[in-house]
């Protein structure tokens, strides 16, 4: 097994690392050994301390106590990412690329090759082309970053790391927004780097991917080291149990049976918008309606059009039997419809602001009095949200960008629910969050439906759609292929519709 390769020597080690922010401890005497030519996965719930440990091992944070060894010698890593010059490279979850610059300009940014003040562009271009060939990325060094796919941008980050002669490559949630095909391509390059002796740390919530790519796995829980084991010795279920410290057999809550005679709160007839043609469906009170399909099937486009985010070409939208069209998200909100975007960082939350401002932004009118915003009412709402959604933060003044992904997602849910909607549309509800937080969100969705709220869940995770939906709409290439109920909500049926192998005659 890969774990048994004794020739793989230790490159970077955390020895009894502890870290506190002020009076609040977040890591407790954690050990981790990173070896050359190995993929070492780091897993744990949101808030377990993964990102803090990775920032310590790459020089972005200093430990409160403990030591770091690099190539066998105890060392104090230089701050602010300067450890890259030593070959320790951290690829953040939010890609650090200049969008309007080219690939070669990004790779050499801040360390351009020049002579007598004149850039040696040909030499830089040839060097970048060699790196692109090494990782099998078929793009030009002159390509603009903004024109690349997410997967290609991720690979450019790896090229940047290679160009710095990385001996340790730390990747935080690198596949969070990749399709399955893109992930497979990405993993091929990871294995290629591993074969050259690079030590790779892979931080992810996707336990099936961890099982596939990792040689060893370290589990953190509540800032403490739980175990380091060969990947071959752990199933995804075993990983999940060690992460959360409890059984997860009740990951999906029991759904109250849907009332087939319940009122239709939303009806969509022959909707046409960008990339979508003749989409028709209805949503009943107290129902969880799942939308499944391959990436690009048009699911998000349908609901962005319904909520006033994009233009509708033709078709009807009826809310409580009354035809309407929304010119904005605020208009949809006033009608009792709330949309939770799948891109919480770019579109859902203001990362540089505190939690209170983010929570009340969508529902701000209810906090405004004649003399302005009532901050005390906002604070009270935040207290309720923290309790209701189990949002974990150092304090109320914490910037949202400093929250873990799961806590950001729970805050986004709280923000949407603060507007007291009757219809909630949740796009990719658990993207990039841990299994424990997934369980919390699934139970919350079921509770909403039981209270009579109507919920639409758009998800690329098939087990999620199957586990929480009363009915499932399957889309392909901008059209609805079928609507599944009861025992037909299973992986085989969904795949057949999504792949175009089956289509209902009348939807």
N, C-alpha and C positions, 0 to 999 in steps of 0.2 A: 504493500500500500504506500501511497505517497508520504504518509506520516512517518513511515519507517525509514526514510532515506536519511541515514546518519550523516551523509556528506553535506546535507543542507545545513550550513552553519548559521548561528544566530547573528542577525545584523543589528537589530534594534530591540531593546528590552525596557519594559517598565517594571521597576522593582519597588513594590510597596508604595505606589503612588497614591497620595491623597490630595484632594483639592477642595477648598472652601471659597465661596464668594461672600466676603464679609463674615457674618456669623453663621452662614448657612453652608453646611458641608454637602458636597455632591458626589465625591468619590472617597472611598474608604479602603486604603491599603490594597490597591489593585495591582496584580502582576499580569504581564503579557509578554510573550517572547515571539518575535517575528523573525522567520528564517528565510534565507535566500531560496529562490526557486520554489516558492510555496505560496498558495493562496490561503490566507488566514482570515476567516470570516469573524466579524464581531456583531453579535446580535443582542437584543434586549428591548424591553418596552420603551416607548417615548419617556424621556426623563430618567432613563437608567444610567446615563453618564457616558454614552458612547461618543457623542460629539466632543464632549469635554476631554475625554481621554485621547482622542485623535488629535485635537488641537494641542494638547501637551506634547504628544509624540512628534509633532511637526513644528513645534516652537512658537505657536500662536498664543499659548498660555504657559505660565510657569506653575509647576506643582507647588502646593503648600508644604508637602513633605514627600520623602521618597527620592529615588534617583532614577536617571536614565542612562543606559549603556548603549553606545554606538560602536559597532565593530570591536566589541569586547572591552572598551574603555568607558569609564564613567565620564559624563559630559554635561555641560549646560548648553542647551541648544540656543542658537541666536534667535532673536525675536522677529515677529512680523513677517514670517515666511522666508527669512533669509537662510533657513536650513535647507532650502532648495539647492543652494550652492554646494551643500554637502551630499546631495543626492536623495534627500527626503522630501518628497513632493506630495502635497495634499490636493486632491481634486475635490473641490467643494460641491455640494449638491446643486447650488446655484452656479451655473457655469460662469467662469471668469474670463470672458472673451470680449474684445472690442468689436461690436457688431458691424460697424461701418468700415472696418479694416480688413485686409486680406488675410488668408491663412498664413502666408510667410511673414507678414507684418506682426501678426499675433505671436507666432512662434519665437520671433527674435525681439519682441517688444522690450525695450529697456536694456538690451544687450546686442544691439545691431553691429554687424561687421562693417567696418569702415576703414578708409585709409586717407589721411590728410583731410579729414572732415567730409569725405565723399563716401556715400553708402555703396558697398559692393553688392548690388542687388543680384547679379548673376550668381555669385557664390552662395548667397543666402537662398536663392530660389532652387539651385541644384541640391543644396543640403536638405531643404524641406522636401523636395521631390524624393530624395533617397529615403527619408523617414516615412513619407506617405506610402512608398512602395513596400517598405518593411512591414507596415501594419495592414497592407492590402486595401488602402483607402483610395478609391478611384475618383479623386477630385484634383483640380489644378491648384498649385501654390498661390496663384493669383485670384482664386475664387474669393468672393466677399463672404464673410461669416454670416451675414443676414440672409444670404441665399441658400444656406445649408440646412439640411434636416437636423433634428435634435440628435439623432444617432451620429451623424457626421460631425456635429459640434463636439460631442463627447469624445470622438476619436481624435479630433484636433487637440483636445486637452491632453490626451495620451501622447500625441506627437510632441507637444510642448514638454511633457515630462521626459520623454526619451531624449529630446535635444539637450536636456540638462543632465544627462547621464544618470537618471534616477536609479538608485539601488533599492529604494523603498518607495512604493507607490501606494498611497492611501486613497481609497475611493469611497465617498460618502453617497450612498443611494444612487449609484450610476445608472441603474436601469429603471428608475422610478417612472419615467415618461417614455420609455422605449416600447415599441411593439415586440411581439414574440420574435419576428424575423430579425428585427434590429438587435434584439438581445442576443440571439444566436450568433450574429456577426460579431458583436462586441465580445462575446465569450471566446470566440476563436482568437481574437487579438490578445485577450488576457492570457490564454494558454500559451500563445507564442511568446509573450513577454516572460511568463513563468519559465519557459524552457531555456531562456537566455540567462536565467539566474536572478531575475528581479524578484524581490520580496513584495508581495501584494497583500494589502489589507482591504477586505471587501465588507463594507458596512451596508446592511440591507434588512428590510422587513419581509422580503419575499423568500420564505423559508424553502420553497421548492428549488429556487435558484441557488440559495446557499448550499443546499444538498448537492446540486449538480456541479458547482464550480469549486467548492472549498476542499482543501486538504485537512485543515483543522478548524475548529469552531470554538470561540470563547464566548461565554454567556455572562452578561452583567444583569443584575437586578437591584434596583434602588441604590445604585452607586457602589455595589459590592460585587466582587468576583464570585461567580457561582461554580463555574467549571470550565476547563479546556479539554476538549475531546476530539479524537479523529472523526471526520465527517461520516466515515463509514459506520461509526458506532451509534449514530443518531438518526432517527426518523424526523420528519417535520413536526409530527405530533409531539415527540419527545422534546424537541427544541422548544416548542410553544409552552409546554408544561413547565420546563425549567425557567423560561423567561418570566412567566407570570406567577409561578409558585402554586399553581392549582390546576385541576383538570379543566379542560375546555370542551367537554362533551356537549355542553349547552351553549356552544358558540352562537348558534342560530336559535332565537327564542321561538316558542310555539306561537303561531299566528292564529288569532281569533278568526274563525271562518268568515269569509266575506259574505255580506248580504247581497244576494243577486238582485234584490228588489230595491236596493238603496238608490237614492237620488243620483242622477248623473250631474255632477258638479261642473264637469268640463267635457265639451264635445268638440272635436276637430274634424272638419269635413273638407276633403280634397285640397289640403294645404300644399301650396307650391312656394318654395323660396329657394335660396341659393343651394343647388345640389340636391334638392328634395322635390319629389313629384307625387301629387295625389295621395298624401298621407291622411288617413282617417282613423280615428280611434275615440274612445270615451273613457272617462275616469269617474268612478263612483265614490260616494262618501265613505270614508273609513277604509279605503282600499289601498294596498301597496301594489302599484303597477310597475313592473320591471321592463326596461328597454334594453335589449341585448342586440349584439351584432358585432361585426368586425370593426376595427378602427377605420374611420372614414365612411361608415355606413349612413351617416346623416342624423344620428340620434341627437347630438348636441345642437345641430342646426335647427331642428324642429322646435326645440324649446327656447332657443335664443330668439327665434322669430315670434313665438307665442308671447314671450315676455317683453317684447318691444326692443330687443337689442339689435335685431337685424330686420331687413325689409321683407315684407310678405308680398309675393307677386299676385297670388289669388288664393281663394279658399275661404272658409268660414271658421270662426272661433266663437263658441257659445259658452258663456259662464252662467250657470244656473238657468239655462234655457234662453238667455238673452245674448244676441249676437253683439260682439264687440271686437275692437282691435286696440292694442295698447301702444301708445307712442313712446313709452319709456318704462323703465323698471319701476319708477315711482308710481306710474299709473297702474301697473300690474299689482304693486304692493297695496294700493288703495282699494283694489278689487279683491284683496285677500290672497294673492298669489305671490309666492316668494321663490326665487331661483338661487340655488347655492352652486356657484361655479366650480368646475373641476380644477381651475387654476387659482388656488387660494392665495398664492404669493403675489402674482402679478395683477389679478383682477378682484380677488375677494377681500384682501386685507391690506391695511397700510402698515407695512412692516416697521417703519421708523417711528410709529406712534404708539402710545400706550393702549392698554386693553380697553379702557373706558370709552375713549373716542371711537375705537373700532366697533365696540358692541352696539353703540347707540346711533351710528351713522345712518343706517337704513331707516330707522324708526325715529329719527330726530324730531319730527314735528310733535310727537307726544311728550317731549321733554322741554318744549319751548313755552314759556309764559310771556306775558307782555313785556317784562323787563329783560328777557333773554333766556338762555339755557339754564335750567335748574340743575346745577352740578350735583347737589345732594341726591336728587332723584336718580341721576345717572349712576352715582356710586352705589345706591341701594340696588339698582338693577344689576350692576356688576357683581355685587355680593350674591344675589340670587342666582345669577348665571354660573358663578364659580361653584356654588353648591350643587345646582341642578345638573351641570354638565361635567363636574369633577375636573375643572380646569386647574392645572397645577403650575404655579408661578412663584417666583421669589417673593413678589409683593405686587400691589396694584399698579405700581409705576413701571413695572417691567415692560420693555418695548416688545411688541409682538414678534419682531424678527428674532428675539432671543428665546422665544418659546420653542419647544420641540414641535415636530410636525404634527403629532397627534393632538397636542394642546392647541395648536393653531386651528386644526380642523374642528375641534370642539368649540373654540371661540367663534368660528365662522357659523357653525350650527346655531350657537346662542344668538349671534347677531341676526340671523334670519328669523329665528323664532321670536325675537323681541318685537317683531312687527305683527305678531299674532295672526299668522296666515291660516287660511282654511285649506289651501292647496300648497304643498311644498314639493319643489322639484330639486332633487339632489343629484348632481352630476359627479360620478366617481367618488362616492362617499368615503371610501377608505384608502384612496391612493396614497402610498408612501407612509402608512402608519402601521403600528405594531398590532399583533394579534389580540392583545388585551384591550386596546382601545377600539379595535374593530368590534369586539364583543359588546362593548358599551354602546357603540353607535347602532348596532343591529337591534339591541334591546330598546333603545330610544325610538327607533323607527317603528317598531312593533307597538310601543306604548302610544305613539302618536295616532296610529291607525285605530287602536282600541278606543281612543278618545274621540274618534270621528273625523280626524284630520285625514285628508286624502294625500297620498304620497306617491310621487313618481321617482323611481330610482334608475338612473342610467349608469350602467356598469360594464366594464370589460372583463370582470372576474365572474366566470360562469357559476362557480359554487355559491357566490354571493347572491346572484340573481335567483338561483334555484332556492336558496335557503330562506329568502325573506319576502318573496313575491306571491301575491294571490293570483295574478295573471302575468304573462310575459309576452311582450310585443317584440318580434324579431325583425330587424331591418337589414337590408342589403342594398347598396348602391342607391341610396336615397328613397327607397320604397319599403313599405311594410310587406314582408313575405308571409307572415302568419301571426296569430295570437293563440298562445298556449294556455291551457288551464289544467288543473288537477294533476293526474299522473303523467300527462303529456309534458309537464315541466320537468324535463330531464336533459342531460347533456347531449344525448344522441339526437333528440328532436331539434334542439336549439342549433346544433352544428349543421344539421341537414338544411334547415331554413337559411341559416346565415351564409352557407356555401352555395345557395341557389339550387340545391338538389330537390327542393320541395317548396311549393307555394300554394297557399289556399286560393281556391277559385274566386271567392268573394270575401273581402275583409270587412 
